[in-house]
Amino acid sequence: MNCLSSSTEEDGRTISVTVRTFYYTETEYYEGEWYENKRNGWGRMYYEDGSVYEGRWDNDMRDGEGTLRLPNNNRFEGLWSRDKKNGPGCHYYLDRGQAYEGVWVENIPKCGEMKDIQRDTAPRPTEYPIPDLELANPPLSSGRLETVSCLRIEGVRGFYLRG
């Protein structure tokens, strides 16, 4: 285990932070900041399945901004809370040439948009491209829907678009 310690002052008190590498197994290990024997601050976790998380930690859980890169190079970039995707983020499906950008709650995507990105060079692109969304009778001359937000109606399953 490699260690490096430093102290910072926060709210008038001194906080001692340790930066180290800790091996859980030969292939699963954490490099980053520790506080009170827990992952806290910035760090990088290498998982046994080949996934790598790089970002903020709090109380031994992913918390704050972070990126989870999967073994197939697909990745999620966004906010985490209590070790789960919570808040805005983007999941890049590089193998398919698509990306889902939206909002997550407890690891579940709740509202967002799937779009094609570099679909022509993806190893396993989807069979059909995602078409542009256009209004049938646009009130504006452009004919494109510029802003979309989601509306959740209590007691009704699903989400509805509102403009």
DSSP file with accessible surface (Angstrom, degrees, kcal/mol):
  #  RESIDUE AA STRUCTURE BP1 BP2  ACC     N-H-->O    O-->H-N    N-H-->O    O-->H-N    TCO  KAPPA ALPHA  PHI   PSI    X-CA   Y-CA   Z-CA
    1    1 A M              0   0  134      0, 0.0     2,-0.4     0, 0.0    21,-0.1   0.000 360.0 360.0 360.0 126.9    0.0    0.0    0.0
    2    2 A N        -     0   0  118     19,-0.5    19,-1.2     2,-0.0     2,-0.4  -0.816 360.0-169.1 -95.0 138.6    1.4    3.4   -1.0
    3    3 A C  E     +A   20   0A  81     -2,-0.4     2,-0.3    17,-0.2    17,-0.2  -0.971  19.9 174.0-132.7 147.0    0.4    6.4    1.2
    4    4 A L  E     -A   19   0A 121     15,-1.8    15,-3.9    -2,-0.4     2,-0.3  -0.957  17.8-160.7-145.8 124.4    0.7   10.1    1.0
    5    5 A S  E     +A   18   0A  79     -2,-0.3     2,-0.3    13,-0.3    13,-0.2  -0.846  14.4 166.0-111.1 148.4   -0.9   12.3    3.7
    6    6 A S  E     -A   17   0A  61     11,-2.6    11,-3.0    -2,-0.3     2,-0.4  -0.967  23.2-135.4-149.9 163.6   -1.8   16.0    3.7
    7    7 A S  E     -A   16   0A  80     -2,-0.3     2,-0.3     9,-0.3     9,-0.2  -0.959  17.3-177.5-124.0 143.2   -3.9   18.3    5.7
    8    8 A T  E     -A   15   0A  69      7,-2.8     7,-4.0    -2,-0.4     2,-0.5  -0.939  25.1-122.8-132.1 158.4   -6.4   21.0    4.6
    9    9 A E  E     +A   14   0A 147     -2,-0.3     2,-0.4     5,-0.3     5,-0.2  -0.889  30.6 174.1-105.9 129.4   -8.4   23.5    6.6
   10   10 A E  E >   -A   13   0A  98      3,-3.2     3,-1.9    -2,-0.5    -2,-0.0  -0.989  69.1 -13.0-137.2 124.4  -12.2   23.4    6.2
   11   11 A D  T 3  S-     0   0  142     -2,-0.4    -1,-0.1     1,-0.3     3,-0.1   0.877 129.1 -52.9  53.7  39.0  -14.7   25.5    8.2
   12   12 A G  T 3  S+     0   0   67      1,-0.2     2,-0.3     0, 0.0    -1,-0.3   0.516 120.3 100.2  79.6   2.7  -11.9   26.4   10.6
   13   13 A R  E <  S-A   10   0A 127     -3,-1.9    -3,-3.2     2,-0.0     2,-0.4  -0.916  73.6-117.0-122.0 152.0  -10.9   22.9   11.4
   14   14 A T  E     -A    9   0A  97     -2,-0.3     2,-0.5    -5,-0.2    -5,-0.3  -0.728  25.2-163.1 -89.4 129.0   -8.0   20.8   10.0
   15   15 A I  E     -A    8   0A  17     -7,-4.0    -7,-2.8    -2,-0.4     2,-0.6  -0.955   8.5-147.8-112.2 127.9   -8.9   17.8    7.9
   16   16 A S  E     -A    7   0A  62     -2,-0.5     2,-0.4    -9,-0.2    20,-0.3  -0.852  17.5-171.7 -98.6 121.0   -6.2   15.1    7.3
   17   17 A V  E     -A    6   0A  22    -11,-3.0   -11,-2.6    -2,-0.6     2,-0.4  -0.934   7.7-155.5-115.1 135.7   -6.6   13.4    4.0
   18   18 A T  E     -AB   5  34A  36     16,-2.3    16,-3.2    -2,-0.4     2,-0.5  -0.921   1.4-156.7-111.3 134.9   -4.6   10.4    2.9
   19   19 A V  E     +AB   4  33A  54    -15,-3.9   -15,-1.8    -2,-0.4     2,-0.3  -0.953  35.4 138.9-108.3 124.5   -4.0    9.5   -0.7
   20   20 A R  E     -AB   3  32A  38     12,-2.6    12,-2.3    -2,-0.5     2,-0.5  -0.974  51.7-112.8-155.9 169.8   -3.2    5.8   -1.2
   21   21 A T  E     - B   0  31A  19    -19,-1.2   -19,-0.5    -2,-0.3     2,-0.5  -0.955  31.4-171.3-110.0 126.3   -3.7    2.7   -3.3
   22   22 A F  E     - B   0  30A  67      8,-2.8     8,-2.5    -2,-0.5     2,-0.6  -0.982  11.0-148.8-123.7 125.5   -5.6   -0.1   -1.6
   23   23 A Y  E     + B   0  29A 129     -2,-0.5     6,-0.2     6,-0.2     3,-0.1  -0.823  19.1 175.8 -96.7 121.0   -5.9   -3.6   -3.1
   24   24 A Y  S    S-     0   0   84      4,-2.5     2,-0.3    -2,-0.6     5,-0.2   0.826  81.8 -14.9 -83.4 -42.7   -9.1   -5.5   -2.4
   25   25 A T  S    S-     0   0   53      3,-2.1    -1,-0.3     0, 0.0     3,-0.1  -0.836  88.0 -83.0-140.9-175.9   -7.9   -8.4   -4.7
   26   26 A E  S    S+     0   0  182     -2,-0.3     3,-0.1     1,-0.2    -2,-0.0   0.838 130.7  27.7 -61.9 -32.9   -5.1   -8.6   -7.4
   27   27 A T  S    S+     0   0   80      1,-0.1     2,-0.6    -4,-0.0    -1,-0.2   0.480 111.7  70.8-110.4  -5.3   -7.4   -7.0  -10.0
   28   28 A E        +     0   0   47     -3,-0.1    -4,-2.5    20,-0.1    -3,-2.1  -0.957  63.6 139.6-117.6 115.3   -9.7   -4.9   -7.8
   29   29 A Y  E     -BC  23  46A  49     17,-1.4    17,-3.4    -2,-0.6     2,-0.4  -0.976  39.8-133.1-153.2 163.3   -8.2   -1.8   -6.3
   30   30 A Y  E     -BC  22  45A   0     -8,-2.5    -8,-2.8    -2,-0.3     2,-0.5  -0.967  11.2-170.0-123.4 133.9   -8.7    1.8   -5.4
   31   31 A E  E     +BC  21  44A  52     13,-2.9    13,-3.2    -2,-0.4     2,-0.3  -0.993  49.2  55.5-119.8 122.6   -6.4    4.8   -5.9
   32   32 A G  E    S-BC  20  43A   5    -12,-2.3   -12,-2.6    -2,-0.5    11,-0.3  -0.995  81.3 -14.2 157.5-160.4   -7.3    8.0   -4.3
   33   33 A E  E     -B   19   0A  63      9,-2.6     7,-1.9    -2,-0.3     2,-0.3  -0.508  46.7-169.8 -84.4 143.7   -8.2   10.0   -1.2
   34   34 A W  E     -BC  18  39A  13    -16,-3.2   -16,-2.3     5,-0.2     2,-0.3  -0.950   7.8-177.4-128.0 148.2   -9.2    8.4    2.1
   35   35 A Y  E >  S- C   0  38A  70      3,-2.4     3,-1.0    -2,-0.3   -18,-0.1  -0.956  76.3  -6.8-147.0 127.5  -10.6    9.9    5.2
   36   36 A E  T 3  S-     0   0  146     -2,-0.3     3,-0.1   -20,-0.3    -1,-0.1   0.907 129.1 -57.1  52.3  47.1  -11.3    7.9    8.4
   37   37 A N  T 3  S+     0   0  132      1,-0.2     2,-0.3     3,-0.0    -1,-0.2   0.742 118.0 103.6  59.9  27.4  -10.4    4.6    6.6
   38   38 A K  E <  S-C   35   0A  84     -3,-1.0    -3,-2.4    19,-0.0     2,-0.4  -0.972  84.3 -95.3-133.5 153.2  -13.1    5.2    3.9
   39   39 A R  E     +C   34   0A  31     -2,-0.3    21,-2.5    -5,-0.2    22,-0.4  -0.546  58.2 159.6 -66.2 120.7  -12.9    6.3    0.3
   40   40 A N  E     +     0   0A  24     -7,-1.9     2,-0.3    -2,-0.4    18,-0.2  -0.984  42.3   7.8-147.9 136.1  -13.5   10.1    0.4
   41   41 A G  E    S- D   0  57A   9     16,-2.6    16,-2.3    -2,-0.3     2,-0.3  -0.683 112.0  -6.8  94.3-149.3  -12.7   12.8   -2.1
   42   42 A W  E    S+ D   0  56A  94     -2,-0.3    -9,-2.6    14,-0.2     2,-0.3  -0.629  76.9 142.6 -87.3 140.8  -11.4   12.1   -5.6
   43   43 A G  E     -CD  32  55A   0     12,-2.3    12,-2.5    -2,-0.3     2,-0.4  -0.995  41.9-127.9-167.1 168.9  -10.5    8.5   -6.5
   44   44 A R  E     -CD  31  54A  62    -13,-3.2   -13,-2.9    -2,-0.3     2,-0.5  -0.993  19.7-162.2-128.9 125.4  -10.4    5.8   -9.1
   45   45 A M  E     -CD  30  53A   3      8,-2.9     8,-2.4    -2,-0.4     2,-0.6  -0.938   3.9-158.2-113.3 124.8  -11.7    2.3   -8.5
   46   46 A Y  E     -CD  29  52A  57    -17,-3.4   -17,-1.4    -2,-0.5     6,-0.2  -0.919  16.3-154.5-100.7 119.3  -10.8   -0.6  -10.7
   47   47 A Y    >   -     0   0   52      4,-2.8     3,-1.9    -2,-0.6   -19,-0.0  -0.595  24.9-115.2 -95.5 157.6  -13.3   -3.4  -10.5
   48   48 A E  T 3  S+     0   0  113      1,-0.3    -1,-0.1    -2,-0.2   -20,-0.1   0.796 113.5  60.1 -61.0 -30.5  -12.7   -7.1  -11.2
   49   49 A D  T 3  S-     0   0  106      1,-0.1    -1,-0.3     2,-0.1     3,-0.1   0.505 123.9-100.6 -78.0  -1.7  -15.0   -7.1  -14.2
   50   50 A G  S <  S+     0   0   44     -3,-1.9    -2,-0.1     1,-0.4     2,-0.1   0.349  79.5 135.3 100.1  -6.3  -12.8   -4.5  -15.9
   51   51 A S        -     0   0    6     19,-0.1    -4,-2.8    -5,-0.1     2,-0.4  -0.437  38.0-157.8 -71.7 151.6  -15.0   -1.5  -15.1
   52   52 A V  E     -DE  46  69A  36     17,-2.4    17,-3.2    -6,-0.2     2,-0.5  -0.995   5.8-163.8-134.5 126.5  -13.3    1.7  -13.9
   53   53 A Y  E     -DE  45  68A   0     -8,-2.4    -8,-2.9    -2,-0.4     2,-0.4  -0.943   9.6-178.7-107.2 131.5  -15.0    4.4  -11.9
   54   54 A E  E     +DE  44  67A  76     13,-2.6    13,-2.7    -2,-0.5     2,-0.3  -0.991  39.2  59.9-130.6 122.2  -13.3    7.8  -11.6
   55   55 A G  E    S-DE  43  66A   6    -12,-2.5   -12,-2.3    -2,-0.4    11,-0.2  -0.994  80.7 -12.3 163.0-154.1  -14.7   10.6   -9.6
   56   56 A R  E     -D   42   0A 115      9,-2.4     7,-2.0    -2,-0.3     2,-0.3  -0.511  47.5-168.1 -86.2 146.0  -15.9   11.8   -6.3
   57   57 A W  E     -DE  41  62A   6    -16,-2.3   -16,-2.6     5,-0.3     2,-0.3  -0.952   6.0-174.6-128.3 149.2  -16.4    9.6   -3.2
   58   58 A D  E >  S- E   0  61A  85      3,-2.8     3,-1.4    -2,-0.3   -18,-0.2  -0.948  73.5 -13.2-145.6 124.7  -18.1   10.2    0.1
   59   59 A N  T 3  S-     0   0   77     -2,-0.3   -19,-0.2     1,-0.3     3,-0.1   0.892 128.8 -51.8  54.0  43.4  -18.3    7.8    3.0
   60   60 A D  T 3  S+     0   0   59    -21,-2.5     2,-0.3     1,-0.2    -1,-0.3   0.631 120.0 101.9  71.9  14.5  -17.0    4.9    0.8
   61   61 A M  E <  S-E   58   0A  65     -3,-1.4    -3,-2.8   -22,-0.4     2,-0.2  -0.961  83.5 -99.6-127.8 149.8  -19.7    5.5   -1.8
   62   62 A R  E     +E   57   0A  35     -2,-0.3    21,-2.6    -5,-0.2    22,-0.4  -0.504  55.9 161.7 -63.0 128.0  -19.7    7.1   -5.3
   63   63 A D  E     +     0   0A  48     -7,-2.0     2,-0.3    -2,-0.2    18,-0.2  -0.878  40.2   9.2-159.2 117.0  -21.1   10.5   -4.7
   64   64 A G  E    S- F   0  80A  21     16,-2.8    16,-1.9    -2,-0.3     2,-0.2  -0.770 109.5  -4.6 110.3-157.6  -20.8   13.7   -6.8
   65   65 A E  E    S+ F   0  79A 147     -2,-0.3    -9,-2.4    14,-0.2     2,-0.3  -0.506  77.9 144.3 -75.0 137.7  -19.4   13.9  -10.4
   66   66 A G  E     -EF  55  78A   8     12,-2.3    12,-2.4   -11,-0.2     2,-0.4  -0.989  40.2-133.2-167.1 163.5  -18.0   10.7  -11.8
   67   67 A T  E     -EF  54  77A  39    -13,-2.7   -13,-2.6    -2,-0.3     2,-0.6  -0.991  10.4-161.9-126.7 129.2  -17.5    8.5  -14.8
   68   68 A L  E     -EF  53  76A  24      8,-2.6     8,-2.2    -2,-0.4     2,-0.6  -0.957   9.9-164.9-110.3 113.8  -18.0    4.7  -14.9
   69   69 A R  E     -EF  52  75A 104    -17,-3.2   -17,-2.4    -2,-0.6     6,-0.2  -0.893  10.9-147.5-101.0 123.9  -16.3    3.1  -17.9
   70   70 A L    >   -     0   0   48      4,-3.1     3,-2.3    -2,-0.6   -20,-0.1  -0.412  29.4-101.5 -86.4 164.3  -17.4   -0.4  -18.7
   71   71 A P  T 3  S+     0   0   78      0, 0.0    -1,-0.1     0, 0.0   -21,-0.0   0.804 123.8  53.8 -57.7 -28.8  -15.2   -3.2  -20.1
   72   72 A N  T 3  S-     0   0   81      2,-0.1     3,-0.1     1,-0.0    23,-0.1   0.291 121.4-108.3 -88.1  10.5  -16.7   -2.7  -23.6
   73   73 A N  S <  S+     0   0   96     -3,-2.3    21,-0.1     1,-0.3     2,-0.1   0.406  77.3 134.7  75.6  -1.1  -15.8    1.1  -23.4
   74   74 A N        -     0   0    7     19,-0.1    -4,-3.1    -5,-0.1     2,-0.3  -0.471  38.2-171.2 -63.9 154.3  -19.4    2.2  -23.0
   75   75 A R  E     -FG  69  92A  48     17,-1.8    17,-3.4    -6,-0.2     2,-0.4  -0.995  29.3-141.0-152.7 156.4  -19.6    4.7  -20.2
   76   76 A F  E     -FG  68  91A   1     -8,-2.2    -8,-2.6    -2,-0.3     2,-0.5  -0.982  18.0-174.1-116.1 128.8  -21.8    6.8  -17.9
   77   77 A E  E     +FG  67  90A  65     13,-2.7    13,-2.8    -2,-0.4     2,-0.3  -0.990  41.1  71.0-121.6 122.8  -20.7   10.4  -17.1
   78   78 A G  E    S-FG  66  89A  16    -12,-2.4   -12,-2.3    -2,-0.5     2,-0.3  -0.990  76.8 -27.0 169.7-158.5  -22.8   12.3  -14.5
   79   79 A L  E     -F   65   0A  62      9,-2.0     7,-1.9    -2,-0.3     2,-0.3  -0.650  44.3-167.0 -93.5 144.3  -23.9   12.7  -11.0
   80   80 A W  E     -FG  64  85A   7    -16,-1.9   -16,-2.8    -2,-0.3     2,-0.3  -0.919   6.0-177.0-125.0 149.4  -23.9   10.0   -8.3
   81   81 A S  E >  S- G   0  84A  30      3,-2.8     3,-1.5    -2,-0.3   -18,-0.2  -0.954  73.0  -7.0-148.8 128.8  -25.5    9.9   -4.9
   82   82 A R  T 3  S-     0   0  132     -2,-0.3   -19,-0.2     1,-0.3     3,-0.1   0.885 129.8 -54.6  52.9  42.2  -25.2    7.1   -2.3
   83   83 A D  T 3  S+     0   0   56    -21,-2.6     2,-0.3     1,-0.2    -1,-0.3   0.608 120.2  98.2  72.7  14.0  -23.4    4.9   -4.8
   84   84 A K  E <  S-G   81   0A  82     -3,-1.5    -3,-2.8   -22,-0.4     2,-0.4  -0.940  85.6 -95.3-129.8 155.8  -26.2    5.2   -7.5
   85   85 A K  E     +G   80   0A  36     -2,-0.3    22,-2.7    -5,-0.2     2,-0.3  -0.551  54.1 164.8 -66.9 121.1  -26.7    7.4  -10.6
   86   86 A N  E     +     0   0A  28     -7,-1.9    19,-0.2    -2,-0.4    -3,-0.0  -0.926  43.0   4.6-145.7 116.6  -28.8   10.3   -9.4
   87   87 A G  E    S- H   0 104A  18     17,-3.2    17,-2.3    -2,-0.3    15,-0.1  -0.644 105.3  -7.6 108.4-166.8  -29.3   13.5  -11.3
   88   88 A P  E    S+ H   0 103A  78      0, 0.0    -9,-2.0     0, 0.0     2,-0.3  -0.334  73.0 134.7 -69.8 146.0  -28.2   14.6  -14.8
   89   89 A G  E     -GH  78 102A  10     13,-2.3    13,-2.5   -11,-0.2     2,-0.4  -0.979  43.1-122.3-172.6 175.5  -25.9   12.4  -16.8
   90   90 A C  E     -GH  77 101A  10    -13,-2.8   -13,-2.7    -2,-0.3     2,-0.6  -0.995  11.1-156.6-137.7 127.4  -25.1   10.8  -20.2
   91   91 A H  E     -GH  76 100A  19      9,-2.8     9,-2.7    -2,-0.4     2,-0.6  -0.935  14.8-153.7-104.0 117.2  -24.7    7.1  -20.9
   92   92 A Y  E     -GH  75  99A  56    -17,-3.4   -17,-1.8    -2,-0.6     2,-1.0  -0.843   9.5-166.5 -94.9 118.4  -22.6    6.6  -24.1
   93   93 A Y  E >>> + H   0  98A  57      5,-2.9     5,-2.0    -2,-0.6     4,-1.3  -0.731  17.5 169.6 -98.6  77.6  -23.3    3.3  -25.9
   94   94 A L  T 345S+     0   0   52     -2,-1.0    -1,-0.2     1,-0.3    30,-0.2   0.803  71.1  62.0 -65.9 -28.5  -20.2    3.5  -28.1
   95   95 A D  T 345S+     0   0   17      1,-0.2    29,-2.7    -3,-0.2    -1,-0.3   0.808 116.2  31.9 -66.7 -26.3  -20.7    0.0  -29.4
   96   96 A R  T <45S-     0   0   76     -3,-1.0    30,-1.0     2,-0.2    -2,-0.2   0.514 109.4-117.6-104.7 -12.0  -24.0    1.0  -30.9
   97   97 A G  T  <5S+     0   0    2     -4,-1.3    20,-3.1     1,-0.3     2,-0.3   0.873  74.9 114.2  75.9  36.4  -23.2    4.6  -31.7
   98   98 A Q  E   < -HI  93 116A  15     -5,-2.0    -5,-2.9    18,-0.3     2,-0.3  -0.928  46.3-159.8-135.9 162.2  -25.9    6.1  -29.4
   99   99 A A  E     -HI  92 115A   2     16,-2.4    16,-2.7    -2,-0.3     2,-0.6  -0.997   8.3-151.6-142.1 140.1  -26.1    8.2  -26.3
  100  100 A Y  E     -HI  91 114A  38     -9,-2.7    -9,-2.8    -2,-0.3     2,-0.5  -0.964  16.5-174.2-111.5 117.2  -28.8    8.6  -23.7
  101  101 A E  E     +HI  90 113A 100     12,-2.6    12,-2.8    -2,-0.6     2,-0.3  -0.952  34.8  88.2-113.4 125.9  -28.7   12.0  -22.0
  102  102 A G  E    S-HI  89 112A  12    -13,-2.5   -13,-2.3    -2,-0.5     2,-0.4  -0.905  71.0 -50.2-176.4-152.0  -31.1   12.6  -19.2
  103  103 A V  E     -HI  88 111A  65      8,-2.6     7,-3.3    -2,-0.3     8,-1.2  -0.943  39.7-159.0-120.3 134.9  -31.9   12.4  -15.5
  104  104 A W  E     -HI  87 109A   8    -17,-2.3   -17,-3.2    -2,-0.4     2,-0.4  -0.849   5.7-167.5-111.4 147.8  -31.5    9.3  -13.3
  105  105 A V  E >  S- I   0 108A  67      3,-2.4     3,-1.7    -2,-0.3   -19,-0.2  -0.977  79.1 -18.7-133.4 119.3  -33.1    8.5  -10.0
  106  106 A E  T 3  S-     0   0   71     -2,-0.4   -20,-0.2     1,-0.3    -1,-0.1   0.901 129.5 -49.4  50.9  48.6  -31.7    5.6   -7.9
  107  107 A N  T 3  S+     0   0   68    -22,-2.7    -1,-0.3     1,-0.2   -21,-0.1   0.478 116.6 113.0  75.0   4.0  -29.9    4.2  -11.0
  108  108 A I  E <   -I  105   0A  90     -3,-1.7    -3,-2.4   -23,-0.3     2,-0.3  -0.925  69.4-126.6-111.6 125.3  -33.1    4.4  -13.2
  109  109 A P  E     +I  104   0A  64      0, 0.0    -5,-0.3     0, 0.0     3,-0.1  -0.539  32.6 173.8 -68.2 128.8  -33.3    6.8  -16.2
  110  110 A K  E     +     0   0A  86     -7,-3.3     2,-0.3     1,-0.3    -6,-0.2   0.741  60.6   5.0-108.4 -34.0  -36.4    8.9  -15.7
  111  111 A a  E    S+I  103   0A  35     -8,-1.2    -8,-2.6    39,-0.0    -1,-0.3  -0.938  82.8 100.5-156.5 127.7  -36.4   11.5  -18.4
  112  112 A G  E     -I  102   0A  43     -2,-0.3     2,-0.4   -10,-0.3   -10,-0.3  -0.986  54.1 -88.1 179.4-166.6  -34.1   12.0  -21.3
  113  113 A E  E     -I  101   0A 117    -12,-2.8   -12,-2.6    -2,-0.3     2,-0.4  -0.996  19.3-149.2-137.6 129.8  -33.3   11.7  -25.0
  114  114 A M  E     +I  100   0A  61     -2,-0.4     2,-0.3   -14,-0.2   -14,-0.2  -0.845  28.3 174.4 -94.4 132.5  -31.6    8.9  -26.9
  115  115 A K  E     -I   99   0A  72    -16,-2.7   -16,-2.4    -2,-0.4     2,-0.3  -0.969  33.6-107.2-139.1 156.9  -29.6   10.1  -29.9
  116  116 A D  E     +I   98   0A  48     -2,-0.3     2,-0.4   -18,-0.2   -18,-0.3  -0.657  35.0 178.0 -80.3 136.5  -27.3    8.7  -32.6
  117  117 A I  S    S-     0   0   46    -20,-3.1     5,-0.0    -2,-0.3   -24,-0.0  -0.982  70.5 -20.2-139.4 124.1  -23.6    9.6  -32.2
  118  118 A Q  S >  S+     0   0  148     -2,-0.4     3,-0.9     1,-0.1     4,-0.5   0.850  80.5 157.1  47.5  40.2  -20.9    8.3  -34.6
  119  119 A R  G >   +     0   0   40    -22,-0.3     3,-0.9     1,-0.2    -1,-0.1   0.848  63.1  62.4 -64.0 -33.2  -23.3    5.5  -35.6
  120  120 A D  G 3  S+     0   0  152      1,-0.2    -1,-0.2   -23,-0.1    -2,-0.1   0.752 110.4  38.5 -67.4 -23.2  -21.6    5.0  -38.9
  121  121 A T  G <  S+     0   0  112     -3,-0.9    -1,-0.2     3,-0.0    -2,-0.2   0.371  87.8 119.3-108.8   4.7  -18.3    3.9  -37.2
  122  122 A A    <   -     0   0   13     -3,-0.9   -27,-0.2    -4,-0.5   -26,-0.1  -0.414  66.5-131.1 -71.1 144.5  -19.8    1.9  -34.3
  123  123 A P  S    S+     0   0  108      0, 0.0   -27,-0.1     0, 0.0    -1,-0.1   0.861 103.5  18.2 -63.7 -35.9  -18.8   -1.8  -34.1
  124  124 A R  S    S-     0   0  154    -29,-2.7     3,-0.1   -30,-0.2    -3,-0.0  -0.549  86.1-174.1-133.3  68.5  -22.5   -2.9  -33.7
  125  125 A P        -     0   0   63      0, 0.0   -28,-0.2     0, 0.0   -29,-0.1  -0.236  34.1 -96.5 -65.5 155.6  -24.7    0.0  -34.9
  126  126 A T        -     0   0   35    -30,-1.0    -4,-0.1     1,-0.1     0, 0.0  -0.307  32.6-117.3 -65.1 155.8  -28.5   -0.2  -34.5
  127  127 A E  S    S+     0   0  151      1,-0.1    -1,-0.1    -3,-0.1     0, 0.0   0.884  97.6  33.4 -64.9 -39.4  -30.3   -1.3  -37.5
  128  128 A Y  S    S-     0   0  166      3,-0.0    -1,-0.1     0, 0.0    -2,-0.1  -0.953  83.7-122.4-121.8 138.5  -32.3    1.9  -37.9
  129  129 A P        -     0   0   76      0, 0.0    -2,-0.0     0, 0.0   -14,-0.0  -0.355  35.8-102.7 -70.8 155.7  -31.1    5.5  -37.2
  130  130 A I        -     0   0   61      1,-0.0   -14,-0.2    -2,-0.0     3,-0.1  -0.708  42.4-130.5 -77.9 122.6  -33.2    7.5  -34.7
  131  131 A P        -     0   0  110      0, 0.0     2,-0.1     0, 0.0    -1,-0.0  -0.352  23.8 -98.2 -73.8 156.8  -35.2   10.0  -36.9
  132  132 A D        -     0   0  116      1,-0.1     2,-0.6    -2,-0.0    12,-0.0  -0.448  37.6-119.7 -67.7 144.9  -35.4   13.7  -36.1
  133  133 A L        +     0   0  104     -2,-0.1    12,-0.8    12,-0.1     2,-0.3  -0.785  42.0 169.7 -90.5 121.4  -38.4   14.8  -34.1
  134  134 A E  B     -J  144   0B 121     -2,-0.6     2,-0.3    10,-0.2    10,-0.2  -0.976  34.7-114.0-132.9 149.9  -40.5   17.3  -36.0
  135  135 A L        -     0   0   73      8,-1.1    -2,-0.0    -2,-0.3     0, 0.0  -0.587  17.0-140.5 -80.1 142.2  -44.0   18.7  -35.5
  136  136 A A  S    S+     0   0   95      1,-0.3    -1,-0.1    -2,-0.3     0, 0.0   0.918  99.8  19.0 -69.1 -43.8  -46.6   17.8  -38.1
  137  137 A N  S    S-     0   0  150     -3,-0.0    -1,-0.3     6,-0.0     6,-0.0  -0.709  88.6-159.5-126.1  79.6  -48.1   21.3  -38.2
  138  138 A P        -     0   0   54      0, 0.0     7,-0.0     0, 0.0     6,-0.0  -0.338  15.7-152.4 -68.0 135.5  -45.5   23.6  -36.7
  139  139 A P  S    S+     0   0  114      0, 0.0     2,-0.3     0, 0.0     0, 0.0   0.733  83.4  59.8 -76.1 -19.0  -46.6   26.9  -35.3
  140  140 A L  S >  S-     0   0  119      1,-0.1     3,-0.6     4,-0.1     0, 0.0  -0.703  91.4-118.2-105.7 160.6  -43.2   28.4  -36.1
  141  141 A S  T 3  S+     0   0  134     -2,-0.3    -1,-0.1     1,-0.2     0, 0.0   0.780 107.6  64.5 -69.8 -23.8  -41.5   28.6  -39.5
  142  142 A S  T 3  S-     0   0   69      2,-0.1    -1,-0.2     1,-0.1     3,-0.1   0.847  85.1-151.7 -72.2 -33.2  -38.6   26.3  -38.4
  143  143 A G    <   +     0   0   11     -3,-0.6    -8,-1.1     1,-0.2     2,-0.4   0.575  54.3 117.5  76.9   5.5  -40.8   23.3  -37.9
  144  144 A R  B     -J  134   0B  96    -10,-0.2     2,-0.7    -6,-0.0    -1,-0.2  -0.876  69.2-124.7-110.3 142.2  -38.4   21.8  -35.3
  145  145 A L        -     0   0   54    -12,-0.8   -12,-0.1    -2,-0.4     3,-0.1  -0.740  31.3-179.9 -81.3 112.3  -39.2   21.2  -31.7
  146  146 A E        +     0   0  135     -2,-0.7     2,-0.4     1,-0.2    -1,-0.2   0.862  61.0  33.4 -86.9 -39.9  -36.5   23.2  -29.8
  147  147 A T        +     0   0  105      2,-0.0     2,-0.4     0, 0.0    -1,-0.2  -0.975  60.5 176.2-126.8 130.4  -37.3   22.6  -26.2
  148  148 A V        +     0   0   66     -2,-0.4     2,-0.3    15,-0.1    15,-0.2  -0.996   2.5 173.7-130.8 134.2  -38.7   19.5  -24.6
  149  149 A S  E     -K  162   0C  45     13,-1.6    13,-1.7    -2,-0.4     2,-0.3  -0.925  29.2-113.2-132.6 163.6  -39.2   18.8  -20.9
  150  150 A a  E     -K  161   0C  39     -2,-0.3     2,-0.4    11,-0.2    11,-0.2  -0.750  20.2-161.3-102.3 146.8  -40.9   15.9  -19.1
  151  151 A L  E     -K  160   0C  61      9,-1.9     9,-1.9    -2,-0.3     2,-0.5  -0.991   3.2-158.6-126.6 127.2  -44.1   16.1  -17.1
  152  152 A R        -     0   0  137     -2,-0.4     2,-0.6     7,-0.2     7,-0.1  -0.937   7.5-156.5-107.3 124.5  -45.1   13.4  -14.6
  153  153 A I    >   -     0   0   77     -2,-0.5     3,-2.1     5,-0.5    -2,-0.0  -0.904  26.5-113.6-103.6 123.2  -48.8   13.2  -13.7
  154  154 A E  T 3  S+     0   0  178     -2,-0.6     3,-0.1     1,-0.3    -1,-0.0  -0.285  99.8  14.1 -55.9 131.8  -49.6   11.7  -10.4
  155  155 A G  T 3  S+     0   0   78      1,-0.2     2,-0.4     0, 0.0    -1,-0.3   0.379 105.8 101.9  84.5  -4.4  -51.4    8.4  -10.7
  156  156 A V  S <  S-     0   0   55     -3,-2.1    -3,-0.3     2,-0.1     2,-0.2  -0.940  72.1-124.8-115.5 132.0  -50.6    8.0  -14.4
  157  157 A R        +     0   0  227     -2,-0.4     2,-0.1    -3,-0.1    -3,-0.0  -0.520  69.4  12.1 -75.1 139.6  -47.8    5.7  -15.6
  158  158 A G  S    S-     0   0   34     -2,-0.2    -5,-0.5     2,-0.0     2,-0.3  -0.292  83.6 -75.9  96.5-177.0  -45.1    7.2  -17.8
  159  159 A F        -     0   0   84     -7,-0.1     2,-0.4    -2,-0.1    -7,-0.2  -0.899  33.2-151.6-124.7 152.7  -43.9   10.6  -18.8
  160  160 A Y  E     -K  151   0C 106     -9,-1.9    -9,-1.9    -2,-0.3     2,-0.2  -0.941  19.4-115.6-127.3 147.1  -45.4   13.1  -21.2
  161  161 A L  E     -K  150   0C 114     -2,-0.4     2,-0.3   -11,-0.2   -11,-0.2  -0.556  30.1-179.5 -81.4 142.7  -43.8   15.8  -23.3
  162  162 A R  E      K  149   0C 131    -13,-1.7   -13,-1.6    -2,-0.2    -2,-0.0  -0.989 360.0 360.0-136.6 148.5  -44.6   19.4  -22.8
  163  163 A G              0   0  102     -2,-0.3   -15,-0.1   -15,-0.2   -18,-0.0  -0.637 360.0 360.0-115.7 360.0  -43.2   22.3  -24.7
